[in-house]
Amino acid sequence: MASFIGTCHRTTYGSMSVMSLTWAISTRQSPSLETMPLRPITTGSFAAPEEHEGRPLDARSDLFSLGGVLYVVATGERRPGDIGLLRSRRPDLPSAFGDLVASLLAASPDDRPADAEVVLQQLNEIRHASNIGALIAAGESDKVEFKSSLHHPYGPVPPELRDLQPGQLKKVIKKALAKSVTKTIAAFLNTDGGTLLIGVEDSGTVLGIEPDFEHLKEGKQNADGWLLSLQEVVNNALGTEVWNAVHVSLVRDGSQTVAVARCPPRTTETWHAEDGGELFYIRAANGTRDLNGSRLLKYIRERWPS
């Protein structure tokens, strides 16, 4: 049985950097990577902590080295360092790229991605998210939807809400905006997956998520605070386990920031909590609708047979 042992090596000479990626291939049965004693070969700052300490290595040790390479390529620094520097120096990169590099450079192997396949999947999602122009140009569909905002109201107050007191009106609008986002996420998860762009109006005009910042708590009026508010909204409406199923990246488009939420289909149903009960949403053509009664039972039986 063939086994693959990956080693990532980077050597720096003056201003010239050379990176080589070597894969050792053996055609005979070999010990598990978790227990196989490997000789430390990675250069300096690109070596994982367990390599410096003489502990057993596995594929996740190579992923640490990959994280170092990605950091250096993105920042121009000579060695990996603070993730905050990467984010501040390269705001043009999707936020998910910084998240990935941070996970690759985690001190503990258990906090890194499990293997290269997981990293490749995340890189593909980052590439998809970063292509904002193509996503917007393709327009809304059963797999893509635009939302102007998560918190900031646009347009006039609906006639049926005009008699409400300002405080109550604010709460009603805030709840409606959040529901518009979370029910779309639920529908994508319950159907064939899709991508939600927040900060883009229906016409495709980019508004950005920045207008939402003024609606956040003091000290949280920034991109990180916005992400936390989205997580809270999703957790409250769909459950904490759903947040981990959704992949959100903040992507710069000129001077504005668009949130790209990739929602792959789930292996179980996603319910939307509202008004003391739960509703079940799916995608239908370019929109979102709820199912109930016999149609709901039939849909669940056919999509997730026990």
NORKA-V395190 format. One record per residue. N is the residue number from 1. D_LAST is the distance of its C-alpha to the last C-alpha in whole Angstrom. Layout:
n->{N:N}
d_last->{D_LAST:D_LAST}
This chain:
n->{1:2:3:4:5:6:7:8:9:10:11:12:13:14:15:16:17:18:19:20:21:22:23:24:25:26:27:28:29:30:31:32:33:34:35:36:37:38:39:40:41:42:43:44:45:46:47:48:49:50:51:52:53:54:55:56:57:58:59:60:61:62:63:64:65:66:67:68:69:70:71:72:73:74:75:76:77:78:79:80:81:82:83:84:85:86:87:88:89:90:91:92:93:94:95:96:97:98:99:100:101:102:103:104:105:106:107:108:109:110:111:112:113:114:115:116:117:118:119:120:121:122:123:124:125:126:127:128:129:130:131:132:133:134:135:136:137:138:139:140:141:142:143:144:145:146:147:148:149:150:151:152:153:154:155:156:157:158:159:160:161:162:163:164:165:166:167:168:169:170:171:172:173:174:175:176:177:178:179:180:181:182:183:184:185:186:187:188:189:190:191:192:193:194:195:196:197:198:199:200:201:202:203:204:205:206:207:208:209:210:211:212:213:214:215:216:217:218:219:220:221:222:223:224:225:226:227:228:229:230:231:232:233:234:235:236:237:238:239:240:241:242:243:244:245:246:247:248:249:250:251:252:253:254:255:256:257:258:259:260:261:262:263:264:265:266:267:268:269:270:271:272:273:274:275:276:277:278:279:280:281:282:283:284:285:286:287:288:289:290:291:292:293:294:295:296:297:298:299:300:301:302:303:304:305:306}
d_last->{35:36:36:37:39:40:43:44:47:50:53:56:59:61:60:58:54:53:49:48:44:44:42:43:41:41:41:41:38:39:38:35:36:35:38:40:44:44:48:48:49:48:51:52:50:47:46:43:44:43:45:48:48:48:44:41:40:37:35:35:39:39:37:40:42:41:40:44:45:43:45:48:47:46:49:52:52:53:51:48:48:47:44:46:48:46:44:48:50:47:45:45:42:38:38:35:37:39:36:35:38:38:35:37:40:38:40:38:35:32:33:33:30:29:30:32:29:28:31:31:28:30:33:31:30:34:35:33:34:37:38:38:41:39:36:38:40:37:36:33:30:27:26:29:31:34:35:38:38:36:39:42:43:44:46:47:46:44:47:44:45:48:49:47:49:49:47:44:44:44:41:39:40:38:35:35:35:32:30:31:30:27:25:26:24:21:21:21:18:16:17:19:21:25:28:30:33:35:39:39:40:38:42:41:44:43:44:42:41:44:45:42:44:46:44:43:44:47:47:44:45:44:41:40:40:38:35:35:35:32:30:31:30:27:26:27:25:22:22:24:21:21:24:23:21:24:27:30:34:37:39:43:44:48:49:45:42:39:35:33:29:26:23:20:17:15:11:10:12:16:18:22:24:27:29:28:24:22:21:19:20:20:22:24:27:29:28:26:24:22:20:20:19:17:17:15:13:13:13:10:8:9:10:6:4:0}
